[in-house]
Amino acid sequence: MKQQRVKEQAAGRAGGVLVINVNLTRGLTALLAAGMLLAAFIGYLAWSQGEVSASAPQAPLASSTGMRQYYLTKAFYSTAEAGAGVCADGYHFASMWEILDPSNLRYNTSLGLTEDDSGQGPPSNIWGFVRTGNVSSSDSTVGTGNCDNWTRVDDTKTAPQAQLDSSWDTAGDFQGWVVENTWCDYNRWVWCVED
């Protein structure tokens, strides 16, 4: 048998063909089979993960930077309109506490009002309605009253408004914000923040 193989190999070399004789042992065969099974299993896991990801509901993306976005509407609204929902899809009427620290947010210049020197940030010195985080109230205390939860247009009730301060040396500002009340029958821009 061995002589026959040597003759075949010699004949193959003479004709320009190289014959390689591979003898697999049982251990090598088992190892190769286990490797193929492992590769198939990993492929299945990757495929099934892709299927789950594709079918799972996706949360709205904050932005390309991963920061939550906010903006001040480009149009005026009454207090009742602000409470009814004037923000773009994926955004809602912001509470002061959601936008208090603008350094952790990204201003959406496409949706939001801008001024000559806004750059990529929000405008300053422009009042916008902002939620209080309080119960429904007609109280006149700043941060308490909210036109009965943004349902009243009334010249005897007040609503909170906030603006980023354009006077950087103002004492008593609220972390860059100036907040005060305005009458519930006034129209203002509205601060919106991403869901």
PANUFI-151440 format. One line per field, with one value per residue: residue number from 1; x negated, y, z negated of N, C-alpha, C, CB in turn. Coordinates in Angstrom, 2 decimals, always signed. Glycine has a CB too. Example, Ala and Ser with C-alpha at 12.3 -4.5 7.8 and 13.67 -1.06 7.14 Angstrom:
REM PANUFI-151440
k = 1_2
nx = -13.19_-12.85
ny = -5.69_-2.25
nz = -7.80_-7.08
cax = -12.30_-13.67
cay = -4.50_-1.06
caz = -7.80_-7.14
cx = -13.20_-12.90
cy = -3.30_+0.03
cz = -7.80_-7.87
cbx = -11.31_-14.08
cby = -4.47_-0.60
cbz = -9.05_-5.72
REM end
This chain:
REM PANUFI-151440
k = 1_2_3_4_5_6_7_8_9_10_11_12_13_14_15_16_17_18_19_20_21_22_23_24_25_26_27_28_29_30_31_32_33_34_35_36_37_38_39_40_41_42_43_44_45_46_47_48_49_50_51_52_53_54_55_56_57_58_59_60_61_62_63_64_65_66_67_68_69_70_71_72_73_74_75_76_77_78_79_80_81_82_83_84_85_86_87_88_89_90_91_92_93_94_95_96_97_98_99_100_101_102_103_104_105_106_107_108_109_110_111_112_113_114_115_116_117_118_119_120_121_122_123_124_125_126_127_128_129_130_131_132_133_134_135_136_137_138_139_140_141_142_143_144_145_146_147_148_149_150_151_152_153_154_155_156_157_158_159_160_161_162_163_164_165_166_167_168_169_170_171_172_173_174_175_176_177_178_179_180_181_182_183_184_185_186_187_188_189_190_191_192_193_194_195
nx = -0.82_-1.90_-3.96_-2.51_-1.32_-3.56_-4.44_-2.28_-2.48_-4.98_-4.46_-2.58_-4.17_-5.86_-4.17_-3.64_-1.82_-1.02_-0.49_+1.16_+1.34_+3.57_+4.05_+6.40_+6.60_+8.60_+8.88_+8.19_+10.21_+12.48_+11.97_+12.06_+14.74_+16.02_+15.19_+16.51_+19.17_+19.21_+18.73_+21.07_+22.99_+22.32_+22.79_+25.58_+26.42_+25.67_+27.30_+29.90_+29.88_+29.83_+32.36_+34.02_+33.29_+34.18_+36.93_+37.66_+39.15_+37.89_+36.28_+36.57_+33.84_+31.54_+29.69_+27.04_+24.88_+25.58_+26.69_+29.52_+32.01_+33.24_+35.42_+36.59_+39.73_+40.50_+42.70_+45.31_+47.47_+50.60_+51.32_+53.06_+52.74_+50.05_+50.14_+51.64_+50.03_+47.67_+45.22_+42.80_+43.04_+41.81_+40.91_+41.69_+43.58_+41.51_+40.45_+39.08_+37.13_+36.17_+34.67_+32.93_+30.09_+28.42_+25.97_+25.88_+27.44_+28.46_+29.00_+31.59_+31.21_+32.54_+35.27_+35.71_+35.97_+33.63_+31.09_+29.13_+26.52_+26.55_+25.19_+24.64_+26.26_+28.90_+31.21_+30.82_+32.44_+35.13_+38.39_+39.97_+42.69_+42.68_+42.92_+43.81_+43.61_+45.25_+48.41_+51.68_+52.39_+53.38_+51.95_+49.93_+47.27_+43.94_+43.01_+44.92_+47.64_+49.52_+51.39_+53.65_+52.80_+52.12_+54.49_+56.01_+56.79_+56.37_+56.54_+56.11_+54.67_+51.49_+48.56_+45.54_+42.53_+39.48_+36.14_+32.93_+30.41_+29.33_+27.81_+24.99_+23.96_+25.97_+27.35_+28.83_+29.80_+30.97_+29.12_+28.12_+30.55_+33.38_+36.26_+39.72_+43.11_+45.80_+48.81_+51.68_+53.03_+51.26_+49.25_+46.58_+43.33_+42.50_+40.80_+39.39_+38.58_+36.73_+38.34
ny = -1.17_+1.26_+1.50_+1.76_+4.31_+5.98_+5.62_+6.73_+9.38_+10.06_+9.83_+11.83_+14.10_+14.07_+14.71_+17.34_+17.82_+18.17_+16.02_+15.89_+14.14_+13.85_+12.83_+12.69_+12.66_+11.21_+12.98_+15.49_+15.72_+15.81_+18.22_+20.08_+19.77_+20.68_+23.35_+24.30_+23.99_+25.82_+28.24_+28.33_+28.58_+31.07_+32.70_+32.32_+33.52_+36.19_+36.79_+36.42_+38.41_+40.69_+40.45_+40.81_+43.42_+44.81_+44.50_+45.55_+48.34_+51.55_+54.08_+57.62_+59.26_+61.31_+63.20_+63.69_+64.00_+62.75_+64.22_+65.54_+67.47_+70.87_+73.70_+77.04_+78.03_+79.30_+80.83_+82.81_+81.92_+81.44_+81.02_+78.84_+77.52_+76.79_+74.91_+72.98_+71.75_+72.58_+71.97_+70.42_+67.11_+64.52_+66.18_+68.11_+70.46_+72.25_+71.77_+73.98_+72.70_+70.77_+72.10_+73.64_+73.52_+74.41_+73.61_+70.91_+70.21_+70.31_+72.86_+73.07_+74.38_+74.25_+73.87_+75.81_+79.27_+81.73_+84.22_+87.02_+86.65_+84.04_+81.72_+78.32_+78.07_+78.91_+81.74_+84.81_+86.87_+86.68_+86.05_+83.02_+80.79_+78.48_+75.37_+74.72_+72.50_+72.21_+71.84_+72.30_+75.68_+79.03_+80.86_+83.76_+83.66_+83.44_+80.59_+79.04_+79.60_+78.72_+79.38_+77.85_+75.20_+75.71_+76.22_+78.49_+81.66_+84.61_+87.81_+88.25_+86.34_+84.64_+83.44_+81.51_+82.68_+82.37_+83.35_+83.29_+85.09_+88.20_+90.09_+89.69_+90.36_+90.53_+90.50_+87.92_+86.26_+83.14_+80.68_+81.58_+81.93_+84.09_+84.43_+85.09_+86.16_+86.47_+87.84_+85.73_+86.22_+86.98_+86.48_+84.31_+82.98_+79.47_+77.20_+74.18_+70.72_+67.75_+64.56
nz = +0.00_-0.85_+0.98_+3.33_+2.95_+2.92_+5.53_+6.92_+6.04_+7.06_+9.78_+10.01_+9.48_+11.61_+13.69_+13.18_+11.20_+7.87_+5.28_+2.27_-0.62_-3.12_-6.33_-8.74_-12.19_-14.79_-16.99_-15.89_-14.01_-15.66_-17.01_-14.91_-14.13_-16.48_-16.48_-14.18_-15.00_-17.15_-15.78_-14.22_-16.26_-17.42_-15.23_-15.02_-17.45_-17.01_-14.80_-15.93_-17.89_-16.31_-15.14_-17.41_-18.13_-15.89_-16.05_-18.49_-20.23_-19.56_-21.43_-21.16_-19.59_-21.27_-20.23_-17.85_-19.47_-21.73_-23.71_-25.39_-23.76_-23.53_-23.02_-22.20_-21.20_-17.91_-17.54_-19.11_-21.84_-23.56_-27.09_-27.43_-24.99_-25.18_-27.24_-25.98_-24.20_-22.17_-21.26_-19.07_-17.53_-19.60_-21.53_-24.50_-26.51_-28.53_-31.90_-34.33_-35.73_-34.03_-32.15_-33.51_-33.75_-31.18_-30.16_-30.08_-28.03_-24.55_-22.32_-19.96_-17.04_-14.64_-15.13_-17.03_-18.15_-17.20_-17.63_-16.38_-17.47_-18.45_-17.71_-18.06_-20.18_-22.59_-22.38_-24.21_-26.70_-25.96_-26.70_-27.69_-28.21_-30.92_-32.58_-36.05_-37.69_-39.78_-41.59_-40.05_-39.88_-40.73_-41.97_-42.72_-43.23_-42.14_-40.36_-41.48_-40.69_-37.75_-35.82_-36.41_-35.75_-33.06_-31.70_-31.73_-30.32_-31.41_-32.80_-35.45_-36.66_-37.04_-35.26_-35.02_-33.50_-31.72_-30.98_-29.44_-30.89_-29.64_-30.80_-32.23_-34.67_-36.48_-39.65_-41.59_-39.61_-38.26_-38.08_-35.58_-34.42_-34.31_-36.07_-36.25_-36.88_-34.53_-33.13_-32.71_-30.37_-28.49_-25.56_-24.81_-23.87_-23.99_-26.07_-25.10_-25.50_-24.79_-24.71
cax = +0.00_-2.79_-4.67_-1.55_-1.16_-4.80_-4.44_-1.30_-3.02_-6.06_-3.84_-1.95_-5.22_-6.41_-3.22_-3.45_-0.74_-1.48_+0.55_+0.94_+2.12_+3.88_+4.68_+6.89_+6.78_+9.90_+8.82_+8.23_+11.55_+13.40_+11.68_+12.57_+16.21_+16.41_+14.99_+17.59_+20.39_+19.08_+18.92_+22.49_+23.71_+22.04_+23.55_+26.99_+26.63_+25.59_+28.49_+31.08_+29.78_+30.25_+33.81_+34.62_+33.07_+34.99_+38.34_+37.91_+39.41_+36.70_+36.46_+36.06_+32.45_+31.40_+29.01_+25.81_+23.91_+26.10_+27.26_+30.93_+32.16_+34.32_+35.51_+37.62_+40.52_+40.34_+43.97_+45.97_+48.66_+51.29_+51.05_+53.85_+52.10_+48.80_+50.52_+52.26_+48.98_+47.23_+43.86_+42.67_+43.06_+40.60_+40.61_+42.83_+43.51_+40.47_+40.43_+37.85_+36.15_+35.61_+33.76_+32.21_+28.66_+28.29_+24.69_+26.11_+28.40_+28.04_+30.07_+31.96_+31.31_+33.47_+36.63_+35.80_+35.71_+32.24_+30.81_+27.93_+25.30_+26.86_+24.30_+25.36_+26.94_+30.21_+31.22_+30.97_+33.30_+36.44_+39.23_+40.76_+43.41_+42.00_+43.70_+43.28_+43.47_+46.14_+49.82_+52.46_+52.47_+53.53_+51.15_+49.10_+45.87_+43.13_+42.69_+46.07_+48.79_+49.35_+52.65_+54.46_+52.20_+52.07_+55.83_+56.67_+56.32_+57.03_+55.68_+55.96_+53.83_+50.13_+47.85_+44.09_+41.78_+38.04_+35.23_+31.52_+30.08_+28.36_+26.96_+24.24_+23.58_+27.18_+27.41_+30.10_+30.29_+31.23_+28.19_+28.14_+31.94_+34.19_+37.64_+40.72_+44.47_+46.49_+50.25_+52.16_+53.61_+50.17_+48.69_+45.12_+42.72_+42.61_+39.62_+39.67_+37.44_+36.90_+38.94
cay = +0.00_+2.39_+1.61_+2.26_+5.74_+6.63_+5.60_+7.71_+10.70_+10.28_+10.02_+13.15_+15.13_+14.05_+15.36_+18.73_+17.90_+17.79_+15.32_+15.96_+13.13_+14.33_+11.85_+13.34_+11.78_+11.40_+14.18_+16.67_+15.74_+16.26_+19.63_+20.80_+19.74_+21.55_+24.73_+24.65_+24.14_+27.07_+29.33_+28.35_+29.07_+32.51_+33.30_+32.31_+34.54_+37.51_+36.96_+36.57_+39.72_+41.65_+40.34_+41.43_+44.86_+45.37_+44.46_+46.26_+49.76_+52.37_+55.38_+58.67_+59.63_+62.66_+63.94_+63.01_+64.09_+62.01_+65.17_+65.85_+68.77_+71.76_+74.89_+78.03_+78.07_+80.47_+81.56_+83.12_+81.12_+81.79_+80.05_+77.63_+76.81_+76.20_+73.73_+72.00_+71.03_+73.28_+71.53_+69.47_+65.68_+64.09_+67.22_+68.51_+71.73_+71.98_+72.24_+74.71_+71.75_+69.99_+72.92_+74.51_+73.54_+74.26_+73.01_+69.47_+70.09_+70.85_+73.68_+72.69_+75.62_+74.05_+74.07_+76.91_+80.67_+82.14_+85.65_+87.28_+86.12_+82.77_+80.62_+77.05_+78.07_+79.56_+83.20_+85.35_+88.04_+86.45_+85.32_+81.87_+80.07_+77.28_+74.68_+74.88_+71.25_+72.37_+71.47_+73.31_+76.80_+80.39_+81.66_+84.75_+83.47_+82.92_+79.17_+78.34_+79.77_+78.20_+79.60_+76.64_+74.16_+76.13_+76.12_+79.80_+82.89_+85.46_+88.93_+88.38_+85.22_+84.74_+82.24_+81.73_+82.81_+82.30_+83.73_+83.28_+86.49_+88.84_+90.93_+88.67_+90.82_+90.68_+89.76_+87.24_+85.42_+81.76_+79.87_+82.08_+82.18_+85.06_+83.93_+85.96_+85.88_+87.35_+87.60_+84.57_+86.59_+87.37_+85.44_+84.19_+81.79_+78.33_+76.35_+72.78_+69.83_+66.43_+63.51
caz = +0.00_-0.94_+2.25_+4.32_+2.70_+3.34_+6.98_+7.37_+5.78_+8.01_+11.08_+9.95_+9.58_+12.95_+14.58_+12.76_+10.22_+6.53_+4.55_+0.83_-1.31_-4.47_-7.20_-9.96_-13.33_-15.44_-17.83_-15.04_-13.42_-16.71_-17.26_-13.76_-14.22_-17.60_-16.02_-13.26_-15.80_-17.89_-14.82_-13.87_-17.44_-17.53_-14.13_-15.39_-18.49_-16.37_-13.98_-16.77_-18.53_-15.28_-15.01_-18.59_-18.04_-14.82_-16.40_-19.74_-20.03_-19.76_-22.06_-20.27_-19.82_-21.79_-19.18_-17.44_-20.56_-22.87_-24.67_-25.23_-23.10_-23.94_-22.18_-22.45_-19.97_-17.05_-17.53_-20.38_-22.16_-24.80_-28.15_-27.17_-23.87_-25.69_-28.00_-25.10_-23.46_-20.95_-20.93_-17.96_-17.87_-20.31_-22.53_-25.32_-27.23_-29.53_-33.28_-34.61_-36.28_-32.93_-31.35_-34.44_-33.46_-29.73_-29.76_-29.91_-26.95_-23.25_-21.77_-18.61_-16.27_-13.52_-15.63_-17.97_-17.86_-17.36_-17.45_-15.58_-18.09_-19.14_-17.36_-18.16_-21.47_-22.69_-22.47_-25.57_-26.86_-25.35_-27.66_-27.25_-29.27_-31.42_-33.63_-37.40_-38.44_-40.93_-41.37_-39.35_-40.80_-40.22_-42.90_-42.03_-43.61_-41.02_-40.52_-42.04_-39.80_-36.38_-35.09_-36.66_-34.90_-31.68_-31.10_-31.81_-29.70_-32.40_-33.15_-36.91_-37.11_-36.51_-34.80_-35.03_-32.26_-31.98_-29.90_-29.76_-31.17_-28.76_-31.65_-32.97_-36.00_-37.26_-40.93_-41.82_-38.53_-38.65_-37.30_-34.21_-34.07_-35.03_-36.09_-36.84_-36.42_-33.60_-33.20_-31.96_-29.08_-27.59_-24.69_-24.94_-23.29_-24.91_-26.18_-24.83_-25.75_-24.18_-25.56
cx = -0.88_-3.53_-3.77_-1.41_-2.39_-4.86_-3.47_-1.82_-4.12_-5.49_-3.20_-2.97_-5.76_-5.49_-2.96_-2.34_-1.29_-0.30_+0.20_+1.89_+2.32_+4.61_+5.10_+7.04_+8.14_+9.92_+8.92_+9.60_+12.56_+13.21_+12.23_+14.10_+16.70_+16.25_+16.08_+18.90_+20.37_+19.31_+20.39_+23.32_+23.53_+22.79_+25.03_+27.28_+26.61_+26.83_+29.71_+31.06_+30.22_+31.75_+34.51_+34.48_+33.98_+36.46_+38.65_+38.21_+38.17_+37.06_+35.95_+34.64_+32.37_+30.77_+27.75_+24.75_+24.36_+26.70_+28.74_+31.05_+33.33_+34.35_+36.61_+38.39_+40.29_+41.58_+44.46_+47.16_+49.29_+50.96_+51.81_+53.25_+50.82_+49.10_+51.09_+51.24_+48.61_+45.84_+43.88_+42.76_+41.74_+40.16_+41.87_+42.54_+42.60_+40.80_+39.10_+36.74_+35.52_+34.58_+32.88_+30.73_+28.45_+26.97_+24.81_+27.09_+27.80_+29.22_+30.31_+32.20_+32.24_+34.90_+36.78_+35.48_+34.22_+32.16_+29.49_+26.68_+25.57_+25.83_+25.10_+26.16_+28.27_+30.10_+31.30_+31.93_+34.62_+37.24_+39.96_+41.46_+42.64_+42.86_+43.00_+42.95_+44.37_+47.53_+50.49_+52.73_+52.70_+52.81_+50.26_+47.62_+45.10_+42.75_+43.83_+47.26_+48.48_+50.64_+53.56_+54.07_+52.38_+53.41_+56.52_+55.98_+57.08_+56.08_+55.53_+55.08_+52.46_+49.54_+46.36_+43.52_+40.31_+37.28_+33.80_+31.07_+29.05_+27.45_+26.20_+23.82_+24.80_+27.12_+28.78_+30.61_+30.29_+30.42_+28.19_+29.54_+32.49_+35.61_+38.54_+42.08_+44.91_+47.97_+50.65_+52.84_+52.53_+49.77_+47.17_+44.65_+42.81_+41.32_+40.04_+38.41_+37.77_+37.45_+37.89
cy = +1.24_+2.58_+2.18_+3.79_+6.50_+6.69_+6.64_+9.12_+11.03_+10.54_+11.40_+14.25_+15.20_+14.78_+16.80_+18.90_+17.42_+17.18_+15.39_+14.97_+13.59_+13.22_+12.56_+12.30_+12.07_+12.68_+15.45_+16.82_+16.26_+17.75_+20.50_+20.87_+20.66_+23.02_+25.18_+24.83_+25.46_+28.27_+29.45_+28.92_+30.58_+33.25_+33.38_+33.38_+35.94_+37.77_+37.20_+37.90_+40.81_+41.64_+41.01_+42.94_+45.48_+45.43_+45.23_+47.73_+50.57_+53.68_+56.45_+59.04_+61.07_+63.56_+63.19_+63.06_+63.29_+62.92_+65.41_+67.27_+69.56_+72.94_+75.81_+78.18_+79.36_+81.35_+81.81_+82.19_+81.66_+80.74_+78.74_+76.84_+76.12_+74.90_+72.63_+71.25_+71.67_+72.84_+70.49_+68.03_+65.29_+65.09_+67.51_+69.84_+71.51_+72.54_+72.98_+73.75_+70.90_+70.77_+73.82_+74.62_+73.33_+73.65_+71.51_+69.18_+70.62_+71.60_+73.29_+73.96_+75.47_+74.33_+75.37_+78.28_+80.95_+83.65_+85.79_+86.62_+84.82_+81.69_+79.33_+76.96_+78.81_+81.08_+83.63_+86.52_+87.91_+85.55_+84.17_+81.24_+78.81_+76.68_+74.82_+73.57_+71.24_+71.83_+72.57_+74.46_+78.11_+81.37_+82.63_+84.64_+82.86_+81.47_+78.37_+78.39_+79.29_+78.30_+78.38_+75.52_+74.45_+75.95_+77.48_+80.85_+83.98_+86.58_+89.16_+87.27_+85.33_+83.37_+82.53_+81.84_+82.84_+82.74_+83.57_+84.74_+87.04_+89.80_+90.00_+89.10_+91.00_+89.84_+89.10_+86.44_+83.96_+80.85_+80.28_+82.41_+83.34_+84.53_+84.95_+85.54_+86.90_+87.00_+86.43_+84.94_+87.08_+86.17_+85.48_+83.03_+80.69_+77.54_+74.89_+71.95_+68.45_+65.44_+62.60
cz = +0.00_+0.37_+3.33_+4.20_+3.18_+4.86_+7.53_+7.19_+6.78_+9.40_+11.13_+10.10_+10.99_+13.91_+14.18_+11.76_+8.90_+5.80_+3.07_+0.18_-2.74_-5.21_-8.48_-11.06_-13.94_-16.26_-17.02_-14.39_-14.43_-16.98_-16.13_-13.80_-15.34_-17.21_-15.08_-14.00_-16.58_-16.97_-14.43_-15.02_-17.59_-16.42_-14.44_-16.44_-17.89_-15.53_-14.85_-17.51_-17.57_-15.09_-16.18_-18.51_-17.00_-15.21_-17.67_-19.47_-20.38_-20.44_-21.11_-20.62_-20.27_-20.75_-18.83_-18.54_-21.78_-23.93_-24.35_-24.65_-23.69_-22.98_-22.68_-21.14_-19.20_-17.03_-18.96_-20.58_-23.43_-25.85_-27.90_-26.02_-24.33_-26.43_-27.14_-24.25_-22.15_-20.50_-19.81_-18.45_-18.51_-21.37_-23.34_-26.01_-28.45_-30.90_-33.47_-35.04_-35.19_-32.13_-32.20_-34.12_-31.96_-29.28_-29.57_-28.77_-25.66_-22.68_-20.31_-17.80_-15.06_-13.96_-16.41_-17.43_-18.08_-17.17_-16.69_-16.15_-18.86_-18.87_-17.33_-19.46_-21.43_-22.68_-23.93_-25.52_-26.12_-26.28_-27.01_-28.44_-29.64_-32.54_-34.99_-38.09_-39.66_-40.60_-40.58_-40.31_-40.06_-41.14_-42.12_-42.42_-42.44_-41.31_-41.12_-41.09_-38.40_-35.59_-35.19_-35.69_-33.42_-30.96_-31.03_-30.97_-30.47_-32.82_-34.65_-37.49_-36.46_-36.15_-34.82_-33.61_-32.62_-30.75_-30.37_-29.82_-30.21_-29.53_-32.59_-34.35_-36.91_-38.53_-41.02_-40.65_-38.99_-37.76_-35.83_-33.73_-34.89_-34.94_-36.77_-36.33_-35.38_-33.67_-32.30_-30.64_-28.10_-26.72_-24.82_-24.07_-24.34_-24.89_-26.02_-25.06_-25.19_-25.19_-26.13
cbx = +0.94_-3.77_-5.21_-0.17_-0.91_-6.04_-4.09_+0.03_-3.55_-7.02_-2.79_-1.20_-6.36_-6.64_-1.93_-3.17_+0.50_-2.07_+0.71_+1.15_+1.41_+4.72_+3.73_+8.24_+5.64_+10.23_+7.54_+7.14_+11.95_+13.18_+10.16_+12.09_+16.70_+15.55_+13.65_+17.74_+20.54_+17.69_+18.05_+22.98_+23.23_+20.51_+23.33_+27.39_+25.56_+24.32_+28.71_+31.18_+28.33_+29.56_+34.23_+33.95_+31.61_+34.83_+38.78_+36.71_+40.60_+36.00_+35.72_+36.95_+31.62_+30.58_+28.68_+25.26_+23.69_+25.01_+26.46_+31.69_+32.36_+34.13_+35.77_+37.02_+42.01_+40.00_+45.04_+46.43_+48.29_+52.84_+51.45_+55.31_+51.80_+48.07_+51.50_+53.27_+49.41_+47.24_+43.17_+41.35_+43.34_+39.49_+40.08_+43.17_+44.94_+39.16_+40.59_+38.08_+36.80_+36.72_+34.55_+32.38_+27.91_+28.45_+23.61_+26.65_+29.70_+27.55_+29.71_+33.22_+29.92_+33.36_+37.03_+34.91_+36.59_+31.31_+30.75_+27.70_+24.70_+28.23_+23.12_+24.39_+26.06_+30.91_+32.41_+29.60_+32.58_+36.30_+40.22_+39.87_+44.85_+40.56_+43.89_+44.27_+42.02_+46.21_+50.56_+53.79_+51.21_+55.03_+50.30_+49.61_+45.77_+41.85_+41.48_+46.46_+49.22_+48.86_+52.36_+55.97_+52.80_+51.00_+56.69_+56.72_+56.58_+57.49_+56.20_+57.33_+54.50_+49.23_+48.32_+43.39_+42.20_+37.62_+35.50_+30.68_+29.58_+29.08_+27.80_+23.03_+22.82_+28.41_+27.16_+31.11_+29.43_+32.75_+28.54_+27.52_+32.79_+34.05_+37.72_+40.45_+45.44_+45.93_+51.03_+53.12_+54.68_+48.95_+49.14_+44.69_+41.22_+43.82_+38.89_+40.19_+37.12_+35.57_+39.97
cby = -0.01_+2.22_+0.26_+1.57_+6.01_+5.87_+4.21_+7.52_+10.80_+9.07_+8.92_+13.33_+14.85_+12.60_+14.60_+19.58_+17.05_+19.02_+13.84_+17.41_+11.74_+15.64_+10.64_+14.06_+11.96_+10.20_+14.19_+16.59_+14.32_+15.45_+19.84_+20.14_+18.29_+21.23_+24.85_+23.58_+22.95_+27.16_+29.10_+26.94_+28.35_+32.79_+32.51_+30.93_+34.42_+37.61_+35.73_+35.42_+39.98_+41.35_+38.88_+40.90_+45.16_+44.55_+43.06_+46.13_+50.22_+52.63_+55.45_+59.91_+59.42_+62.66_+65.40_+63.62_+65.54_+61.18_+66.51_+65.73_+68.57_+72.24_+74.50_+79.42_+77.92_+80.04_+80.79_+84.61_+79.62_+81.89_+80.63_+78.00_+77.78_+77.19_+74.09_+72.67_+69.63_+74.78_+70.95_+69.69_+64.80_+63.87_+68.53_+67.41_+72.25_+72.56_+71.04_+75.77_+70.85_+69.53_+73.76_+73.99_+72.44_+75.60_+73.32_+68.87_+70.84_+69.71_+75.19_+71.76_+76.05_+72.62_+72.90_+76.65_+81.59_+81.39_+86.39_+88.76_+87.16_+82.27_+80.51_+75.88_+78.69_+79.11_+83.79_+85.80_+89.27_+85.80_+86.26_+80.83_+79.72_+77.63_+73.19_+75.63_+71.03_+73.86_+71.23_+72.72_+76.89_+80.78_+80.76_+86.15_+82.57_+83.80_+79.01_+78.94_+81.22_+76.75_+79.93_+76.95_+72.79_+75.36_+75.14_+80.28_+82.94_+84.63_+90.18_+88.35_+83.85_+85.43_+81.82_+80.60_+84.08_+80.87_+85.19_+82.46_+86.63_+89.59_+91.99_+88.27_+92.14_+90.29_+90.71_+88.24_+85.59_+81.42_+78.40_+81.09_+80.91_+86.54_+82.55_+87.45_+85.86_+87.20_+88.86_+83.77_+87.67_+87.88_+85.65_+83.98_+82.05_+77.41_+76.57_+72.59_+69.74_+65.93_+62.69
cbz = -1.19_-2.10_+2.68_+4.14_+1.22_+2.78_+7.50_+6.62_+4.34_+8.05_+11.37_+8.65_+8.58_+13.43_+14.59_+13.94_+10.66_+5.75_+5.03_+0.27_-1.25_-4.44_-7.50_-9.70_-14.38_-16.33_-18.65_-13.97_-12.93_-18.00_-17.41_-12.45_-14.48_-18.85_-15.33_-12.17_-16.77_-18.56_-13.56_-13.51_-18.70_-17.44_-12.84_-15.92_-19.58_-15.49_-13.11_-17.77_-19.02_-13.96_-14.90_-19.88_-17.70_-13.56_-16.55_-20.69_-20.88_-18.42_-23.43_-20.35_-18.55_-23.06_-19.63_-16.16_-20.95_-23.49_-24.67_-26.60_-21.61_-25.41_-20.71_-22.94_-20.30_-15.63_-16.74_-20.42_-22.33_-24.58_-29.53_-26.86_-22.71_-26.62_-29.05_-24.20_-23.21_-21.18_-22.18_-17.22_-16.61_-19.33_-21.85_-26.36_-27.66_-29.07_-34.32_-35.71_-37.32_-32.01_-30.37_-35.85_-34.27_-29.08_-30.80_-31.21_-27.29_-22.27_-21.88_-18.60_-15.80_-12.97_-16.52_-19.08_-18.75_-16.35_-18.82_-15.48_-19.03_-18.71_-18.37_-18.06_-22.51_-23.96_-21.65_-26.15_-26.39_-23.93_-28.30_-26.56_-28.82_-31.94_-33.28_-38.24_-38.86_-41.35_-42.72_-38.80_-41.64_-40.08_-43.82_-42.34_-44.87_-40.80_-41.38_-43.39_-39.77_-36.41_-33.62_-36.53_-35.24_-30.95_-31.89_-33.23_-28.08_-33.64_-32.51_-37.59_-36.76_-37.52_-33.37_-35.78_-31.44_-32.40_-29.42_-28.70_-32.60_-27.64_-32.46_-32.20_-35.90_-36.43_-42.16_-42.20_-37.25_-38.56_-37.43_-33.29_-34.27_-34.44_-36.81_-36.51_-37.60_-32.12_-32.80_-32.81_-29.27_-28.40_-23.21_-26.43_-22.83_-24.54_-27.54_-23.38_-27.28_-23.62_-24.78
REM end
